[in-house]
Amino acid sequence: MDRKDFLKKGLLGTGMFVASASLASAMKNDIDEIEPLEPIGYNHLPNTESKIKENSVIHRADSRGKADHGWLLSNHTFSFANYYNPERMHFGVLRVLNDDKVEAGRGFGTHPHDNMEIISIPLEGDLEHKDSMGNTAVIRSGDIQVMSAGTGIMHSEFNKNSDKLVKFLQIWIYPKKRNVTPRYDQITLDKTKSHNQFQQILSPNADDEGVWIHQDAWFHLGTFDQNTETRYQIRKKGNGVYVFILKGSAEIGSETLEERDGFGVWDIQDLDIKSLKEGTEILVMDVPMTL
């Protein structure tokens, strides 16, 4: 599909998302919340410079939106709060990928969400969570936290420590079903399962490995030795894959990705990935490209 056809396809409705009026009216926190989306007609522009295929996008780490609130440093892969880029609205149902650093003793005050699946992946430090369902918990590196905001939820997130940063990924996914009952869950991963292979950390199935969400999405994490090659198999026909390099570097086809680079590709069945550095950490997000 060429660029013109891609935009035309998006304009006709495949991949077009608009935030609901109720969602927009609830959002008051200009740091943590997305702005209402306009029907721009496409969700991402193909990477015309790609050495692999035209059905791919590359988001280099230094091209992300940046926000410095003093206590919070955040890099936004997709448009969020004061960062707006019409070519970076979302990748399929993957709406938000924020790479956050929170100063000691600081955090996000109580604020609302609805009709969004919210996944937090802590990388360093201790992040304390409280919500309107009565949950109080601390998540650390090796944990995965998920919230189905559904009909509405209030929550806060704070750096529990007084002497070190918290670093975590905040990821938002559009749900396949609106107005579900809000829910919260977290698990601690067995990291031995992610050495030189992809460990499933999220799926649509409550009985499957990892946490679950109301969407046909699968997340996998892996930590790889240098020059390890692996093949990722798409979990559902029609899904695309967004690969995010947490640490190290990797090669996909003939494209080299460095730390915090993102690579999205669709209309494929599998993806070959080769780690280029010792201890390369990779997050793979397998998501529907349309609602």
Secondary structure, DSSP 4 states (H G I P E B T S, - for coil): --HHHHHHHHHTTTT-----HHHHHH---TTTSPPPPP--S-SB---TT-SS-SSEEEE-GGGSEEEE-SSEEEEESS-BTTB--TTBS-BTTEEEEEEEEE-TT-EEEEEEE-S-EEEEEEEESEEEEEETTS-EEEEETTEEEEEE-TT-EEEEEEE--SSS-EEEEEEEE--SSSSPPPEEEEEE--GGGGBTSPEEEEES-TTSSSEE-SSS-EEEEEEE-TT-EEEEEPSSTTEEEEEEEEES-EEETTEEE-TT-EEEE-S-SEEEEEE-STTEEEEEEEEES--
